Amino acid sequence: MEIEKVTCLIIGSGPAGFTAAIYTARANLSPVLYEGIQPGGQLTITTEVENFPGYPNGVSGTAMMEDLKQQSIQFGTDVRRGIATACDLSQRPYKVTIDGVKEIATDTLIICTGATAKFLGLPDEKKYEGKGVSACATCDGFFYRKKVVAVVGGGDSACEEALYLAGLASKVYLIVRKEYLRASQIMQDRVAQHPKIEILFNTNTLGLFGEEFVEGAHLVKFQGEANEERWDIAIDGFFLAIGHQPNSDIFRHALPTDGNGYIKTQWGTAKTRLPGVFAAGDVTDSNYRQAIVAAATGCIAAIEAERYLNNIEE
């Protein structure tokens, strides 16, 4: 297997990855960044970004990520296509396998592999992705002011998203496949008492419809039972709130993760339990999942990587 030695390896190309690249490149660490399974990260499936500083008129997620990419390249980042498929973090230099065919040995490793939203598995979800289907109410809710939306899920996250959207939309359907909510009691009470939220229990989504954008959803209640009922609702937005899956699989044997697979870092830092290995962005964050937060942690990881290298060289 081909082996290449680098000083700083960054895995992932979302806001955390490219921010880490900008900072490490400016520090003359000659970073190599592999874009991963979704070049540009989750923002590339967001139609418009209006809450990232520096874009007063908004910007498409794809355009913003291209700006970050070009900025990192301008300072000397070597941006490459490729997916990390395995790693050996048992000793330094750390080794990461790319696409199963090439091994990168690195003095510092910054993991920015992000997290992937869980989908229901409907073909329509992909069809309308960025055209009414979203997995982030905080990111996209602004575009649904005074419109009708649906949120799928029954936990705290789903209730939080429904409440957030209720402050913007004219009506919010909360689609819950069970006959009860799994959320904490206080969240259950809040959604139940909100005049704009209608909870649809024992309900599953069969599909979505619309010419170019989402215009409605096909629903079924008591699916497979004698009293099964099917009907359609008119909606402008369909929000998934059934969880995220951190892209941390290849690192879990070497780094501590929480119960959901998010990589644990030392409080207030991007440091993992291994010296010279850092993690940033959504792969560590189950709470905020915002581009600006990911970018900030990418900056932290880069500064800590530089300090780590300076200390071992002294």
C-alpha positions as CSV (number, residue, x, y, z in Angstrom):
1,M,0.0,0.0,0.0
2,E,1.2,3.5,-0.9
3,I,2.3,5.5,2.2
4,E,2.6,9.3,2.4
5,K,3.9,11.3,5.3
6,V,2.3,14.6,6.2
7,T,2.4,17.1,9.1
8,C,-1.3,17.7,9.5
9,L,-4.1,15.6,8.1
10,I,-7.7,16.9,8.1
11,I,-10.6,14.5,7.4
12,G,-13.8,16.2,6.4
13,S,-14.7,19.3,4.3
14,G,-17.5,21.0,6.2
15,P,-17.2,24.4,8.0
16,A,-15.0,22.7,10.7
17,G,-12.7,21.0,8.2
18,F,-12.1,24.1,6.0
19,T,-11.7,26.4,8.9
20,A,-9.1,24.1,10.5
21,A,-7.4,24.0,7.1
22,I,-7.3,27.8,6.8
23,Y,-5.7,28.2,10.2
24,T,-3.2,25.4,9.9
25,A,-2.3,26.5,6.4
26,R,-1.6,30.0,7.6
27,A,0.5,28.5,10.4
28,N,2.7,26.8,7.7
29,L,1.6,23.3,8.7
30,S,1.0,22.3,5.0
31,P,-2.4,20.6,5.8
32,V,-3.7,17.9,3.6
33,L,-7.5,17.7,3.6
34,Y,-9.7,14.8,2.3
35,E,-13.2,15.9,1.5
36,G,-14.9,12.7,2.6
37,I,-18.2,11.2,1.6
38,Q,-20.0,14.5,1.1
39,P,-17.7,17.2,-0.2
40,G,-18.7,20.5,1.5
41,G,-20.6,18.8,4.2
42,Q,-24.3,19.1,5.0
43,L,-24.5,22.7,4.0
44,T,-24.3,21.7,0.3
45,I,-27.9,20.3,0.6
46,T,-29.1,23.6,2.1
47,T,-30.6,26.0,-0.4
48,E,-29.9,29.3,1.4
49,V,-27.8,30.2,4.4
50,E,-28.8,33.5,6.1
51,N,-27.4,33.1,9.6
52,F,-23.6,32.8,8.9
53,P,-21.7,36.0,9.6
54,G,-20.4,37.9,6.5
55,Y,-23.3,37.2,4.1
56,P,-25.8,40.0,4.7
57,N,-27.8,39.0,1.7
58,G,-27.6,35.2,2.3
59,V,-25.7,32.7,0.3
60,S,-26.4,29.2,-1.0
61,G,-24.8,26.5,1.1
62,T,-22.8,25.2,-1.9
63,A,-21.5,28.7,-2.7
64,M,-20.5,29.3,0.9
65,M,-18.6,26.0,1.1
66,E,-16.8,26.7,-2.2
67,D,-15.7,30.1,-0.7
68,L,-14.3,28.3,2.4
69,K,-12.6,25.7,0.1
70,Q,-11.0,28.3,-2.1
71,Q,-9.8,30.3,1.0
72,S,-8.1,27.3,2.4
73,I,-6.5,26.5,-1.0
74,Q,-5.3,30.1,-1.2
75,F,-3.3,29.7,1.9
76,G,-1.8,26.4,0.8
77,T,-4.1,23.6,1.8
78,D,-3.9,20.4,-0.4
79,V,-7.6,19.6,-0.9
80,R,-8.2,16.1,-2.2
81,R,-11.1,13.8,-3.0
82,G,-11.2,10.7,-0.9
83,I,-12.8,8.9,2.0
84,A,-11.1,7.7,5.2
85,T,-11.8,4.0,5.4
86,A,-9.6,2.9,8.3
87,C,-7.2,4.2,10.8
88,D,-4.4,3.1,13.2
89,L,-4.1,5.5,16.1
90,S,-2.1,3.1,18.3
91,Q,1.2,5.0,17.8
92,R,2.6,8.1,16.3
93,P,2.8,9.0,13.5
94,Y,-0.9,8.2,13.2
95,K,-2.1,6.4,10.1
96,V,-5.3,6.8,8.1
97,T,-6.2,4.7,5.1
98,I,-7.9,6.6,2.2
99,D,-10.3,4.7,-0.1
100,G,-8.7,1.4,1.1
101,V,-5.7,1.9,-1.2
102,K,-3.5,4.7,0.3
103,E,-2.1,5.2,3.8
104,I,-1.4,8.7,5.2
105,A,1.0,8.9,8.2
106,T,0.5,12.2,10.0
107,D,1.9,14.0,13.0
108,T,-1.4,15.6,13.8
109,L,-4.9,14.5,12.9
110,I,-8.0,16.7,12.9
111,I,-11.3,14.7,12.5
112,C,-14.1,16.8,11.0
113,T,-16.3,14.0,9.6
114,G,-19.6,15.5,10.7
115,A,-22.9,13.8,11.3
116,T,-25.6,12.6,8.9
117,A,-29.2,13.2,9.5
118,K,-31.4,10.1,9.8
119,F,-34.0,9.8,7.1
120,L,-37.2,7.7,6.9
121,G,-35.9,6.0,3.8
122,L,-38.5,7.4,1.4
123,P,-37.4,8.0,-2.2
124,D,-39.2,11.3,-2.0
125,E,-36.9,12.6,0.7
126,K,-34.0,12.6,-1.7
127,K,-36.2,14.0,-4.5
128,Y,-37.2,17.0,-2.5
129,E,-33.9,17.4,-0.5
130,G,-33.3,21.2,-0.4
131,K,-36.7,21.7,-2.0
132,G,-38.9,21.4,1.1
133,V,-37.2,18.5,2.9
134,S,-34.8,19.6,5.7
135,A,-33.2,18.0,8.8
136,C,-32.5,21.4,10.5
137,A,-35.3,23.7,11.6
138,T,-32.8,26.2,13.0
139,C,-31.1,26.3,9.6
140,D,-34.1,26.4,7.3
141,G,-37.1,27.4,9.4
142,F,-36.8,31.1,8.4
143,F,-37.9,30.2,4.9
144,Y,-41.2,28.9,6.1
145,R,-42.5,32.0,7.8
146,K,-46.3,32.0,7.7
147,K,-46.3,28.6,5.9
148,V,-47.5,25.1,6.9
149,V,-44.8,22.6,7.8
150,A,-44.6,19.1,9.3
151,V,-42.0,17.7,11.7
152,V,-41.4,13.9,12.0
153,G,-40.4,12.5,15.3
154,G,-41.5,12.0,18.9
155,G,-38.5,12.9,21.1
156,D,-37.2,16.1,22.6
157,S,-35.5,17.2,19.4
158,A,-38.7,16.8,17.4
159,C,-40.6,18.8,20.0
160,E,-37.9,21.5,20.1
161,E,-38.0,21.8,16.3
162,A,-41.8,21.9,16.3
163,L,-41.8,24.7,18.9
164,Y,-39.1,26.6,17.0
165,L,-41.1,26.3,13.8
166,A,-44.3,27.3,15.5
167,G,-42.7,30.7,16.1
168,L,-42.4,31.2,12.4
169,A,-44.9,29.0,10.5
170,S,-48.7,29.4,10.4
171,K,-49.2,25.8,11.4
172,V,-47.0,22.8,12.4
173,Y,-48.0,19.2,12.1
174,L,-46.0,16.9,14.5
175,I,-46.1,13.4,12.9
176,V,-45.5,10.7,15.6
177,R,-45.5,7.0,14.6
178,K,-46.4,5.9,18.2
179,E,-49.4,6.7,20.3
180,Y,-47.3,8.8,22.6
181,L,-44.3,11.2,22.7
182,R,-40.9,10.1,24.0
183,A,-40.0,13.6,24.9
184,S,-39.7,14.9,28.5
185,Q,-42.9,15.8,30.1
186,I,-42.3,19.5,30.0
187,M,-41.7,19.3,26.2
188,Q,-44.8,17.2,25.8
189,D,-46.9,19.8,27.6
190,R,-45.5,22.7,25.6
191,V,-46.3,21.1,22.2
192,A,-49.7,19.9,23.3
193,Q,-50.6,23.4,24.5
194,H,-49.3,25.3,21.6
195,P,-52.1,26.6,19.4
196,K,-50.2,26.2,16.1
197,I,-49.1,22.6,16.7
198,E,-51.3,19.6,15.8
199,I,-49.9,16.3,16.9
200,L,-50.7,13.3,14.7
201,F,-50.2,10.1,16.8
202,N,-50.0,6.6,15.3
203,T,-49.1,8.2,12.0
204,N,-46.5,7.3,9.4
205,T,-45.5,9.2,6.2
206,L,-45.9,7.2,3.1
207,G,-44.5,9.8,0.7
208,L,-44.4,13.4,-0.4
209,F,-45.8,15.2,-3.4
210,G,-45.4,18.4,-5.4
211,E,-44.3,19.7,-8.8
212,E,-40.9,21.0,-8.0
213,F,-41.1,21.7,-4.3
214,V,-42.9,19.9,-1.5
215,E,-46.6,20.6,-1.6
216,G,-47.9,17.9,0.6
217,A,-47.5,14.5,2.3
218,H,-49.3,11.1,2.0
219,L,-50.0,9.9,5.6
220,V,-51.4,6.7,7.1
221,K,-52.8,6.2,10.6
222,F,-52.9,2.8,12.3
223,Q,-50.9,1.3,9.4
224,G,-51.6,-2.4,8.8
225,E,-54.5,-2.5,11.2
226,A,-58.2,-3.0,10.5
227,N,-58.9,0.7,11.2
228,E,-56.1,1.9,8.9
229,E,-56.8,5.4,7.5
230,R,-55.0,7.2,4.7
231,W,-55.1,10.9,3.8
232,D,-53.0,13.8,2.5
233,I,-52.0,17.0,4.2
234,A,-50.9,20.2,2.4
235,I,-47.5,21.4,3.6
236,D,-44.7,23.6,2.4
237,G,-41.9,22.0,4.4
238,F,-41.1,18.6,5.8
239,F,-38.6,18.5,8.7
240,L,-37.0,15.3,9.9
241,A,-36.2,15.2,13.6
242,I,-35.5,11.5,14.2
243,G,-31.8,12.0,15.1
244,H,-28.4,12.3,13.6
245,Q,-25.6,9.6,13.1
246,P,-22.1,10.9,13.7
247,N,-19.6,9.8,11.1
248,S,-17.2,8.3,13.6
249,D,-17.3,4.6,12.9
250,I,-13.7,4.1,11.9
251,F,-12.4,6.0,14.9
252,R,-14.5,4.4,17.7
253,H,-12.1,1.6,18.4
254,A,-9.4,4.2,19.2
255,L,-11.3,7.2,20.7
256,P,-14.0,7.5,23.4
257,T,-17.4,8.3,22.1
258,D,-20.7,8.9,23.9
259,G,-23.7,6.6,23.8
260,N,-24.6,7.9,20.3
261,G,-21.2,7.8,18.8
262,Y,-20.1,11.4,19.1
263,I,-16.4,11.7,19.7
264,K,-15.6,13.0,23.2
265,T,-13.3,15.9,23.5
266,Q,-11.8,17.6,26.6
267,W,-14.2,20.3,27.8
268,G,-13.7,23.6,26.0
269,T,-11.1,22.1,23.6
270,A,-10.9,20.0,20.5
271,K,-8.5,17.6,22.2
272,T,-9.2,13.9,22.3
273,R,-7.6,11.4,24.6
274,L,-4.7,10.9,22.2
275,P,-2.1,13.7,21.9
276,G,-2.0,15.2,18.5
277,V,-5.5,13.9,17.6
278,F,-8.3,16.5,17.6
279,A,-12.0,16.5,16.7
280,A,-14.2,19.3,15.6
281,G,-17.6,20.1,14.2
282,D,-20.7,17.9,14.2
283,V,-18.9,14.7,14.8
284,T,-18.5,16.0,18.4
285,D,-21.6,18.1,18.7
286,S,-25.1,16.5,19.4
287,N,-26.5,19.8,20.6
288,Y,-26.0,22.8,18.4
289,R,-25.2,21.5,14.9
290,Q,-24.7,24.9,13.4
291,A,-22.1,25.9,10.8
292,I,-20.8,28.8,12.9
293,V,-20.2,26.5,15.9
294,A,-18.5,23.9,13.7
295,A,-16.3,26.6,12.2
296,A,-15.3,27.8,15.7
297,T,-14.3,24.3,16.8
298,G,-12.3,23.9,13.6
299,C,-10.4,27.0,14.5
300,I,-9.8,25.6,18.0
301,A,-8.5,22.3,16.7
302,A,-6.1,24.1,14.3
303,I,-4.6,26.3,17.0
304,E,-4.2,23.3,19.3
305,A,-2.6,21.3,16.6
306,E,-0.1,24.1,16.0
307,R,0.7,24.4,19.7
308,Y,1.1,20.6,20.0
309,L,3.6,20.5,17.2
310,N,5.5,23.5,18.7
311,N,5.7,21.7,22.1
312,I,7.0,18.4,20.8
313,E,9.6,20.2,18.8
314,E,11.0,22.1,21.8
